[in-house]
Amino acid sequence: EDKIVKLSPKDIYYFESVDNKVFAYTAKTTYEVHKKLYEIEESYSHTDFLRISKSGIVNVSKIAYLKPTLNGRFEATLKNGEKIIISRQYVVNLKEKLGIYVVLFV
């Protein structure tokens, strides 16, 4: 609506790239962001934001719970009830960020 809105990172649930546009999702609203996804990833690399797919970055502090799905992917249910998919290529990074380690007994 031709407005510039200042968002606090703590209010952002995730970023998503759709049709060469990047959007920031909050609990109830979506905003278009005039940055590339890789720029956002670099800017927030030392925070709770983590790349979860080629087209998405999630604020891990907004994840309510995770559920494994087919082919090694995870489904994250966010605190606002929205569900997003974590690609299997990024599951290891997510587990590392969350401190989830699998112990194998031999």
ROLOBA-11665 format. One record per residue: residue in three letters; residue number from 0; x, y, z of N, C-alpha, C, CB in turn; chain. Coordinates in nm, 4 decimals. Glycine has a CB too. Layout:
! ROLOBA-11665
R,ALA,NUM,X,Y,Z,X,Y,Z,X,Y,Z,X,Y,Z,A
...
This chain:
! ROLOBA-11665
R,GLU,0,0.0816,-0.1195,0.0000,0.0000,0.0000,0.0000,0.0855,0.1253,0.0000,-0.0926,0.0001,0.1191,A
R,ASP,1,0.2025,0.1188,-0.0625,0.2933,0.2324,-0.0719,0.3340,0.2882,0.0636,0.2302,0.3407,-0.1531,A
R,LYS,2,0.3501,0.2000,0.1613,0.3961,0.2399,0.2941,0.5292,0.1725,0.3216,0.2917,0.2034,0.4035,A
R,ILE,3,0.6093,0.2378,0.4021,0.7323,0.1763,0.4512,0.7095,0.1458,0.5987,0.8585,0.2701,0.4294,A
R,VAL,4,0.7288,0.0197,0.6345,0.7047,-0.0264,0.7705,0.8351,-0.0778,0.8280,0.5953,-0.1363,0.7744,A
R,LYS,5,0.8681,-0.0334,0.9477,0.9875,-0.0849,1.0155,0.9458,-0.2047,1.0996,1.0558,0.0257,1.1044,A
R,LEU,6,1.0059,-0.3197,1.0676,0.9753,-0.4433,1.1392,1.0877,-0.4767,1.2356,0.9527,-0.5596,1.0408,A
R,SER,7,1.0511,-0.5265,1.3504,1.1494,-0.5775,1.4450,1.1742,-0.7246,1.4122,1.1009,-0.5595,1.5933,A
R,PRO,8,1.2998,-0.7667,1.4056,1.3278,-0.9083,1.3747,1.2543,-1.0056,1.4671,1.4772,-0.9344,1.3836,A
R,LYS,9,1.2322,-0.9678,1.5914,1.1642,-1.0583,1.6847,1.0179,-1.0834,1.6469,1.1711,-1.0017,1.8253,A
R,ASP,10,0.9620,-0.9966,1.5625,0.8228,-1.0128,1.5197,0.8089,-1.0942,1.3913,0.7594,-0.8773,1.5001,A
R,ILE,11,0.9196,-1.1204,1.3253,0.9165,-1.1931,1.1976,0.9238,-1.3434,1.2234,1.0337,-1.1481,1.1054,A
R,TYR,12,0.8301,-1.4163,1.1658,0.8275,-1.5612,1.1777,0.9170,-1.6255,1.0723,0.6843,-1.6132,1.1650,A
R,TYR,13,0.9056,-1.5789,0.9484,0.9914,-1.6316,0.8429,0.9909,-1.5392,0.7222,0.9465,-1.7721,0.8021,A
R,PHE,14,1.0900,-1.5605,0.6366,1.1012,-1.4932,0.5077,1.0819,-1.5991,0.3998,1.2398,-1.4191,0.4922,A
R,GLU,15,1.0178,-1.5596,0.2890,0.9985,-1.6530,0.1794,1.0136,-1.5794,0.0467,0.8601,-1.7214,0.1889,A
R,SER,16,1.0792,-1.6446,-0.0473,1.0945,-1.5908,-0.1814,0.9902,-1.6569,-0.2722,1.2398,-1.6142,-0.2353,A
R,VAL,17,0.9096,-1.5723,-0.3379,0.8057,-1.6208,-0.4281,0.8076,-1.5336,-0.5537,0.6643,-1.6184,-0.3591,A
R,ASP,18,0.8270,-1.5958,-0.6692,0.8263,-1.5223,-0.7968,0.9203,-1.4019,-0.7959,0.6852,-1.4757,-0.8289,A
R,ASN,19,1.0424,-1.4238,-0.7515,1.1464,-1.3195,-0.7477,1.1144,-1.2027,-0.6551,1.1691,-1.2665,-0.8860,A
R,LYS,20,1.0242,-1.2235,-0.5613,0.9954,-1.1245,-0.4580,1.0157,-1.1924,-0.3229,0.8492,-1.0664,-0.4721,A
R,VAL,21,1.0590,-1.1144,-0.2243,1.0804,-1.1691,-0.0901,0.9762,-1.1090,0.0037,1.2258,-1.1394,-0.0388,A
R,PHE,22,0.9187,-1.1964,0.0866,0.8163,-1.1535,0.1803,0.8565,-1.1898,0.3228,0.6809,-1.2166,0.1450,A
R,ALA,23,0.8211,-1.1019,0.4172,0.8393,-1.1277,0.5598,0.7017,-1.1564,0.6183,0.9091,-1.0064,0.6329,A
R,TYR,24,0.6917,-1.2634,0.6941,0.5656,-1.3037,0.7545,0.5725,-1.2819,0.9052,0.5333,-1.4515,0.7217,A
R,THR,25,0.4754,-1.2087,0.9568,0.4636,-1.1909,1.1015,0.3465,-1.2777,1.1474,0.4424,-1.0383,1.1407,A
R,ALA,26,0.3033,-1.2625,1.2709,0.1946,-1.3457,1.3230,0.0679,-1.3349,1.2390,0.1640,-1.3071,1.4664,A
R,LYS,27,0.0393,-1.2135,1.1876,-0.0869,-1.1950,1.1158,-0.0736,-1.1238,0.9820,-0.1812,-1.1192,1.2012,A
R,THR,28,0.0430,-1.0693,0.9509,0.0575,-0.9860,0.8320,0.1766,-1.0301,0.7484,0.0725,-0.8395,0.8712,A
R,THR,29,0.1701,-1.0010,0.6189,0.2793,-1.0286,0.5260,0.3261,-0.8970,0.4660,0.2351,-1.1283,0.4144,A
R,TYR,30,0.4593,-0.8810,0.4580,0.5187,-0.7599,0.4028,0.6157,-0.7975,0.2922,0.5901,-0.6778,0.5128,A
R,GLU,31,0.6190,-0.7180,0.1858,0.7205,-0.7382,0.0832,0.8489,-0.6715,0.1303,0.6744,-0.6813,-0.0550,A
R,VAL,32,0.9602,-0.7414,0.1123,1.0914,-0.6927,0.1547,1.1744,-0.6661,0.0300,1.1629,-0.7952,0.2494,A
R,HIS,33,1.2416,-0.5543,0.0261,1.3204,-0.5191,-0.0921,1.4668,-0.5570,-0.0739,1.3083,-0.3693,-0.1218,A
R,LYS,34,1.4886,-0.6817,-0.0380,1.6219,-0.7415,-0.0285,1.6124,-0.8813,-0.0854,1.6750,-0.7437,0.1196,A
R,LYS,35,1.7253,-0.9330,-0.1278,1.7324,-1.0714,-0.1745,1.7411,-1.1625,-0.0524,1.8550,-1.0933,-0.2704,A
R,LEU,36,1.6988,-1.2874,-0.0690,1.7006,-1.3824,0.0413,1.8417,-1.4043,0.0940,1.6403,-1.5146,-0.0024,A
R,TYR,37,1.9406,-1.4112,0.0058,2.0786,-1.4328,0.0509,2.1288,-1.3128,0.1324,2.1717,-1.4575,-0.0703,A
R,GLU,38,2.0809,-1.1925,0.1024,2.1199,-1.0742,0.1800,2.0616,-1.0802,0.3208,2.0738,-0.9454,0.1090,A
R,ILE,39,1.9390,-1.1257,0.3305,1.8752,-1.1424,0.4615,1.9481,-1.2501,0.5406,1.7250,-1.1786,0.4461,A
R,GLU,40,1.9818,-1.3600,0.4734,2.0537,-1.4696,0.5392,2.1863,-1.4194,0.5953,2.0778,-1.5864,0.4406,A
R,GLU,41,2.2598,-1.3406,0.5188,2.3873,-1.2853,0.5654,2.3672,-1.1875,0.6810,2.4599,-1.2155,0.4503,A
R,SER,42,2.2677,-1.1005,0.6700,2.2422,-0.9994,0.7730,2.2040,-1.0614,0.9066,2.1325,-0.9053,0.7277,A
R,TYR,43,2.1310,-1.1724,0.9023,2.0810,-1.2350,1.0248,2.1518,-1.3655,1.0593,1.9337,-1.2607,1.0117,A
R,SER,44,2.2701,-1.3868,1.0063,2.3400,-1.5147,1.0250,2.3757,-1.5448,1.1707,2.4656,-1.5156,0.9424,A
R,HIS,45,2.3907,-1.4439,1.2533,2.4277,-1.4671,1.3945,2.3089,-1.4458,1.4869,2.5430,-1.3740,1.4362,A
R,THR,46,2.1890,-1.4685,1.4346,2.0672,-1.4530,1.5143,1.9898,-1.5842,1.5097,1.9794,-1.3340,1.4620,A
R,ASP,47,1.8623,-1.5783,1.5439,1.7778,-1.6977,1.5437,1.7247,-1.7336,1.4052,1.6622,-1.6779,1.6378,A
R,PHE,48,1.7646,-1.6608,1.3013,1.7175,-1.6899,1.1663,1.8070,-1.7935,1.1002,1.7126,-1.5619,1.0817,A
R,LEU,49,1.7441,-1.8853,1.0265,1.8178,-1.9951,0.9648,1.7536,-2.0310,0.8312,1.8217,-2.1183,1.0585,A
R,ARG,50,1.8387,-2.0526,0.7312,1.7915,-2.0961,0.5993,1.7344,-2.2359,0.6139,1.9068,-2.0931,0.4925,A
R,ILE,51,1.6140,-2.2581,0.5586,1.5491,-2.3899,0.5683,1.5176,-2.4501,0.4321,1.4213,-2.3787,0.6490,A
R,SER,52,1.5347,-2.3704,0.3267,1.5113,-2.4186,0.1904,1.5691,-2.3154,0.0948,1.3580,-2.4429,0.1624,A
R,LYS,53,1.5658,-2.3462,-0.0337,1.6142,-2.2486,-0.1320,1.5321,-2.1208,-0.1275,1.6103,-2.3080,-0.2730,A
R,SER,54,1.4087,-2.1317,-0.0822,1.3198,-2.0153,-0.0847,1.2752,-1.9673,0.0526,1.1996,-2.0468,-0.1657,A
R,GLY,55,1.3377,-2.0181,0.1609,1.2891,-1.9783,0.2928,1.3942,-1.9672,0.4016,1.1881,-2.0733,0.3364,A
R,ILE,56,1.3679,-1.8750,0.4931,1.4480,-1.8545,0.6137,1.3488,-1.8449,0.7289,1.5403,-1.7246,0.6037,A
R,VAL,57,1.3730,-1.9191,0.8369,1.2796,-1.9187,0.9496,1.3465,-1.8599,1.0739,1.2287,-2.0619,0.9785,A
R,ASN,58,1.2656,-1.7987,1.1580,1.3087,-1.7539,1.2896,1.2862,-1.8739,1.3824,1.2290,-1.6230,1.3385,A
R,VAL,59,1.3923,-1.9429,1.4212,1.3771,-2.0674,1.4979,1.3106,-2.0445,1.6336,1.5133,-2.1329,1.5184,A
R,SER,60,1.3149,-1.9231,1.6846,1.2473,-1.8954,1.8116,1.0956,-1.8943,1.7960,1.2941,-1.7619,1.8680,A
R,LYS,61,1.0461,-1.8956,1.6741,0.9017,-1.8977,1.6475,0.8501,-2.0383,1.6179,0.8691,-1.8060,1.5308,A
R,ILE,62,0.9372,-2.1391,1.6241,0.8955,-2.2772,1.5998,0.8356,-2.3339,1.7282,1.0157,-2.3648,1.5511,A
R,ALA,63,0.7110,-2.3815,1.7174,0.6448,-2.4449,1.8316,0.6905,-2.5897,1.8443,0.4909,-2.4380,1.8168,A
R,TYR,64,0.6910,-2.6625,1.7306,0.7407,-2.7998,1.7312,0.7735,-2.8452,1.5893,0.6375,-2.8945,1.7951,A
R,LEU,65,0.8487,-2.9533,1.5835,0.8931,-3.0121,1.4564,0.8392,-3.1537,1.4442,1.0481,-3.0122,1.4459,A
R,LYS,66,0.8152,-3.1937,1.3197,0.7692,-3.3293,1.2942,0.8390,-3.3808,1.1694,0.6143,-3.3347,1.2782,A
R,PRO,67,0.9040,-3.4983,1.1768,0.9656,-3.5557,1.0572,0.8580,-3.5937,0.9555,1.0512,-3.6793,1.0938,A
R,THR,68,0.8904,-3.5737,0.8272,0.7981,-3.6130,0.7204,0.8721,-3.7049,0.6242,0.7408,-3.4879,0.6454,A
R,LEU,69,0.8173,-3.7251,0.5082,0.8784,-3.8137,0.4089,1.0098,-3.7575,0.3567,0.7826,-3.8370,0.2928,A
R,ASN,70,1.0965,-3.8459,0.3127,1.2220,-3.8109,0.2457,1.3172,-3.7265,0.3291,1.1918,-3.7385,0.1201,A
R,GLY,71,1.3130,-3.7413,0.4601,1.4090,-3.6719,0.5456,1.3783,-3.5260,0.5719,1.5423,-3.6814,0.4859,A
R,ARG,72,1.2632,-3.4783,0.5271,1.2257,-3.3395,0.5535,1.1584,-3.3293,0.6902,1.1319,-3.2857,0.4424,A
R,PHE,73,1.1464,-3.2065,0.7398,1.0744,-3.1809,0.8637,0.9621,-3.0832,0.8342,1.1693,-3.1257,0.9744,A
R,GLU,74,0.8550,-3.0941,0.9088,0.7487,-2.9947,0.9060,0.7570,-2.9174,1.0367,0.6069,-3.0610,0.8864,A
R,ALA,75,0.7685,-2.7866,1.0271,0.7727,-2.7019,1.1458,0.6377,-2.6355,1.1621,0.8861,-2.5958,1.1362,A
R,THR,76,0.5803,-2.6495,1.2793,0.4595,-2.5759,1.3128,0.5032,-2.4556,1.3941,0.3558,-2.6649,1.3914,A
R,LEU,77,0.4689,-2.3385,1.3437,0.5100,-2.2152,1.4093,0.4114,-2.1793,1.5203,0.5207,-2.1003,1.3072,A
R,LYS,78,0.4514,-2.0872,1.6053,0.3696,-2.0494,1.7199,0.2370,-1.9855,1.6809,0.4461,-1.9555,1.8073,A
R,ASN,79,0.2252,-1.9392,1.5566,0.0976,-1.8842,1.5092,0.0114,-1.9905,1.4406,0.1232,-1.7683,1.4127,A
R,GLY,80,0.0579,-2.1167,1.4426,-0.0177,-2.2275,1.3844,0.0166,-2.2586,1.2397,-0.1621,-2.1983,1.3938,A
R,GLU,81,0.0925,-2.1726,1.1747,0.1303,-2.1946,1.0352,0.2332,-2.3075,1.0264,0.1867,-2.0644,0.9723,A
R,LYS,82,0.2273,-2.3831,0.9172,0.3206,-2.4943,0.8969,0.4091,-2.4648,0.7777,0.2450,-2.6277,0.8764,A
R,ILE,83,0.5380,-2.4932,0.7932,0.6334,-2.4767,0.6843,0.7209,-2.6014,0.6764,0.7202,-2.3487,0.7043,A
R,ILE,84,0.7767,-2.6253,0.5588,0.8604,-2.7438,0.5366,1.0073,-2.7048,0.5394,0.8255,-2.8117,0.4020,A
R,ILE,85,1.0868,-2.7856,0.6105,1.2316,-2.7692,0.6112,1.2877,-2.8758,0.5179,1.2920,-2.7812,0.7574,A
R,SER,86,1.3556,-2.8324,0.4124,1.4143,-2.9248,0.3152,1.5208,-3.0110,0.3821,1.4750,-2.8476,0.1959,A
R,ARG,87,1.5347,-3.1328,0.3339,1.6285,-3.2255,0.3975,1.7725,-3.1756,0.3950,1.6210,-3.3600,0.3299,A
R,GLN,88,1.8097,-3.0944,0.2938,1.9459,-3.0413,0.2868,1.9760,-2.9478,0.4038,1.9669,-2.9677,0.1548,A
R,TYR,89,1.8722,-2.8920,0.4658,1.8894,-2.7933,0.5720,1.8553,-2.8481,0.7110,1.8038,-2.6727,0.5430,A
R,VAL,90,1.8096,-2.9737,0.7191,1.7718,-3.0327,0.8476,1.8914,-3.0397,0.9433,1.7134,-3.1730,0.8263,A
R,VAL,91,2.0093,-3.0752,0.8915,2.1291,-3.0848,0.9766,2.1594,-2.9496,1.0409,2.2513,-3.1334,0.8940,A
R,ASN,92,2.1524,-2.8419,0.9619,2.1778,-2.7080,1.0158,2.0746,-2.6705,1.1219,2.1770,-2.6040,0.9030,A
R,LEU,93,1.9500,-2.7087,1.1000,1.8444,-2.6800,1.1966,1.8700,-2.7541,1.3274,1.7069,-2.7187,1.1395,A
R,LYS,94,1.9020,-2.8822,1.3166,1.9302,-2.9606,1.4377,2.0482,-2.9010,1.5139,1.9594,-3.1080,1.4016,A
R,GLU,95,2.1499,-2.8588,1.4406,2.2672,-2.7984,1.5031,2.2303,-2.6682,1.5742,2.3762,-2.7725,1.3981,A
R,LYS,96,2.1510,-2.5850,1.5086,2.1091,-2.4569,1.5655,2.0262,-2.4770,1.6922,2.0287,-2.3768,1.4625,A
R,LEU,97,1.9430,-2.5828,1.6914,1.8575,-2.6114,1.8058,1.9255,-2.6971,1.9119,1.7327,-2.6795,1.7593,A
R,GLY,98,2.0444,-2.7470,1.8817,2.1150,-2.8316,1.9775,2.0589,-2.9712,1.9853,2.1113,-2.7698,2.1128,A
R,ILE,99,2.0023,-3.0199,1.8743,1.9468,-3.1552,1.8693,2.0530,-3.2478,1.8107,1.8145,-3.1601,1.7844,A
R,TYR,100,2.0946,-3.3444,1.8877,2.1957,-3.4383,1.8421,2.1431,-3.5791,1.8563,2.3268,-3.4211,1.9204,A
R,VAL,101,2.1716,-3.6605,1.7575,2.1300,-3.8005,1.7611,2.2493,-3.8833,1.8076,2.0782,-3.8491,1.6205,A
R,VAL,102,2.2250,-3.9662,1.9061,2.3288,-4.0543,1.9583,2.3000,-4.1957,1.9103,2.3356,-4.0481,2.1143,A
R,LEU,103,2.3960,-4.2545,1.8431,2.3809,-4.3916,1.7951,2.4538,-4.4849,1.8887,2.4337,-4.4069,1.6508,A
R,PHE,104,2.3887,-4.5945,1.9252,2.4506,-4.6955,2.0086,2.4887,-4.8132,1.9215,2.3568,-4.7392,2.1230,A
R,VAL,105,2.6132,-4.8553,1.9324,2.6609,-4.9661,1.8511,2.6809,-5.0873,1.9368,2.7899,-4.9303,1.7792,A
